[in-house]
Amino acid sequence: EMLFPNGQAEDAKLWRANLGLIEGLRSLYLRKRFGETPEYQAKVAATLAPDYLPTREEVIALFGLKHPAPADWRRAGQTDHLKRQEELDALTTSPRTWPIEDKLEAVGCGVWGRGEFNLCCEDTGRYEFLTKEFIDRLAAYVHERMQAEGGGKIVEVGAGSGALSYFLNQSLEAMGSPHRCIASDADFRPAPRQRLGVSAKDGAYPVEPLDVQAALAKHEPAMVLCAWMPMDMDWSADFRATPTLKEYILVGEADFGACGNLDTTWATFPGWTRTDLHDLSRYQLQRYDSEFYAGNSVTVSFRRDAALDLFD
């Protein structure tokens, strides 16, 4: 009753800006509905080994995801997850009679079509659920670009547990590439609501304890990787201000959603060229993927223009 004090659908809009409440309610709902079964516990346990890097199809099979991506990497529109919320906003019946799922969806919790996969991502601190196809294609791209630019250092900032750099380096080594990525992050705490799995404090993957500016200053990289930049923050200006940098690669929800500053992080600036890496993006899975909202974590390159490089 607290969510709908006036008994009207309009009441739901009172809470939609309260992200802490929304995320907490979603997590509680998913845990209560899916997290207490032996089947779920077995599925999560299968993902916990530090060397676990499944194929995309193995993740789909493990969690029974209903909408595997077609040939086009974008499986759903960026606003598809709002359809049920819009339907609820239009109802004239009292929300006090609605099922709990509809009440939470109206408030903005985004529980529609979500299940064990989404709870597993929260429990294990995954924003990007890394797949072998994605990692191998990212490694091939990184190797090709570093060879073309004559080498230099690669740094991942905001690396969290360090899993992305760890598996990327494994793939680079397997293909005979001389290049390696250095993971860095000043915050070694587990991800919000993470209960299981690897975090930076465990030391399962190597992570240098450096914030973004310190990592750039220490390593003077030619390439920077950043996956799931914190919401409403923007480190891209620091990347572009690094004289040695030829390219930075962002992974996450581009141009909308929960990654970075929507006005600046994904924008194209003079002297830089943006390229959406569709062949990598089509193999990505992320914590918000669901039956009605999926395929919207992407990989985007921002490359310094050659003319600007020569001018500098």
Residue pairs with C-beta under 8 A, 6 or more apart in sequence:
1 96
3 11
3 12
3 15
3 95
3 103
3 107
4 11
4 12
4 94
4 95
4 96
4 103
5 11
7 94
7 95
7 96
8 94
8 95
9 88
9 89
9 90
9 91
9 92
9 95
9 106
10 89
11 95
12 88
12 89
12 95
12 103
12 106
12 107
12 108
13 89
15 21
15 22
15 107
15 108
16 22
16 107
16 108
22 107
22 108
22 109
22 110
23 109
23 192
23 193
25 104
25 107
25 109
26 104
26 109
26 110
26 111
26 114
27 119
27 122
27 193
29 100
29 101
29 104
29 109
29 111
30 111
30 114
30 115
30 118
30 119
30 122
31 119
34 40
34 115
34 116
34 119
35 119
35 123
40 116
40 119
40 120
43 62
43 63
43 116
43 120
44 120
44 123
44 124
44 196
46 52
46 62
47 54
47 62
47 120
47 124
47 197
48 124
48 196
48 197
50 198
50 204
50 205
53 130
53 131
53 132
53 135
53 167
53 170
54 62
54 131
54 132
55 131
55 132
55 133
56 68
56 131
56 132
56 133
56 134
56 283
56 285
57 68
59 65
59 117
59 129
59 131
59 285
60 68
63 115
63 116
63 117
63 120
64 116
65 117
65 289
65 291
65 294
66 113
66 291
67 75
67 76
67 291
67 294
69 75
69 282
69 294
69 295
71 282
72 282
73 278
73 279
73 281
73 282
73 283
73 284
73 295
73 298
74 281
74 295
74 296
74 298
75 294
75 295
75 296
76 292
76 293
76 294
76 295
76 296
78 255
78 256
78 257
78 296
80 292
80 293
81 110
81 112
81 288
81 290
81 292
81 293
83 292
84 102
84 105
84 112
84 292
85 105
85 106
85 108
85 112
88 95
88 98
88 102
88 105
88 106
89 106
95 102
95 103
95 106
98 106
101 111
101 112
104 111
105 111
105 112
110 288
110 290
110 293
112 290
112 291
112 292
113 290
113 291
113 292
113 293
114 288
114 290
114 291
115 290
117 129
117 289
117 290
118 287
118 288
118 289
118 290
120 126
121 127
121 129
121 286
121 287
122 193
122 194
122 287
123 193
123 194
123 195
123 196
123 197
124 194
124 195
124 196
124 197
125 160
125 161
125 190
125 191
125 194
125 197
125 198
125 199
126 191
126 197
126 287
127 160
127 191
127 227
127 228
127 252
127 286
127 287
128 164
128 227
128 228
128 251
128 252
128 284
128 285
128 286
128 287
128 297
129 285
129 286
129 287
129 289
130 163
130 164
130 167
131 283
131 284
131 285
133 283
134 280
134 283
134 284
134 299
135 167
135 168
135 170
135 171
136 171
137 279
137 280
137 283
138 168
138 171
138 280
138 299
139 168
139 171
139 172
139 175
139 177
140 175
141 277
141 280
141 301
142 154
142 168
142 172
142 177
142 179
142 181
142 223
142 249
143 172
143 175
143 177
143 179
145 223
145 246
145 247
146 152
146 154
146 177
146 179
146 222
146 223
149 222
149 223
149 246
149 247
151 178
151 179
151 222
152 221
152 222
152 223
152 244
152 246
153 182
153 219
153 220
153 221
153 222
153 223
154 179
154 180
154 181
154 182
154 221
154 222
154 223
154 224
154 225
155 181
155 182
155 184
155 215
155 216
155 219
155 221
155 223
155 224
155 225
156 162
156 164
156 165
156 181
156 182
156 183
156 184
156 224
156 225
156 226
156 227
157 184
157 185
157 212
157 215
157 216
157 224
157 225
157 226
157 235
158 185
158 212
158 226
158 227
158 228
158 229
158 230
158 235
159 165
159 183
159 184
159 185
159 200
159 207
159 227
160 185
160 191
160 199
160 200
160 207
160 227
160 228
161 197
161 198
161 199
161 200
161 202
161 204
161 205
161 207
162 183
162 185
162 200
162 204
162 205
162 206
162 207
163 198
163 205
164 183
164 225
164 227
164 251
165 181
165 182
165 183
165 205
165 206
165 207
165 225
166 183
166 205
166 206
168 181
168 225
169 180
169 181
172 179
172 180
172 181
173 180
181 225
182 208
182 215
182 219
182 221
183 205
183 206
183 207
183 208
184 207
184 208
184 209
184 210
184 211
184 212
184 214
184 215
185 200
185 207
185 208
185 209
185 210
185 211
186 209
186 210
186 211
186 214
187 200
188 199
188 200
188 201
188 207
188 209
189 199
189 200
189 201
190 199
190 201
191 199
198 204
198 205
200 207
208 215
210 218
212 235
212 238
213 238
216 224
216 238
216 239
216 242
216 245
220 242
220 243
220 244
221 242
221 244
221 245
222 244
222 245
222 246
222 247
223 245
223 246
223 247
223 248
223 249
224 239
224 242
224 245
224 247
224 248
224 249
225 248
225 249
225 251
226 235
226 239
226 248
226 249
226 250
226 251
227 250
227 251
227 252
228 251
228 252
228 258
228 259
229 235
229 250
229 252
229 259
229 260
229 265
230 260
231 258
231 259
231 260
232 260
232 261
233 260
233 261
234 260
234 261
234 264
234 265
235 260
235 265
236 248
236 250
236 260
236 264
236 265
236 302
237 264
239 245
239 248
239 302
240 248
240 269
240 271
240 272
240 304
243 312
245 304
246 303
246 304
246 309
247 301
247 302
247 303
247 304
248 301
248 302
249 277
249 299
249 300
249 301
249 302
250 259
250 260
250 265
250 266
250 299
250 300
250 302
251 284
251 297
251 298
251 299
251 300
252 258
252 259
252 260
252 286
252 297
252 298
253 259
253 286
253 288
253 296
253 297
253 298
254 266
254 276
254 298
254 300
255 262
255 266
256 262
256 296
257 288
257 296
258 288
259 265
260 266
266 274
266 300
268 274
268 302
271 304
271 305
271 307
271 308
272 302
272 303
272 304
272 305
272 308
273 302
273 303
273 305
274 300
274 301
274 302
275 300
275 301
275 302
275 303
276 298
276 299
276 300
276 301
277 298
277 299
277 300
277 301
280 299
281 295
281 297
281 298
281 299
282 295
284 295
284 297
284 298
284 299
285 297
286 296
286 297
288 296
289 295
289 296
289 297
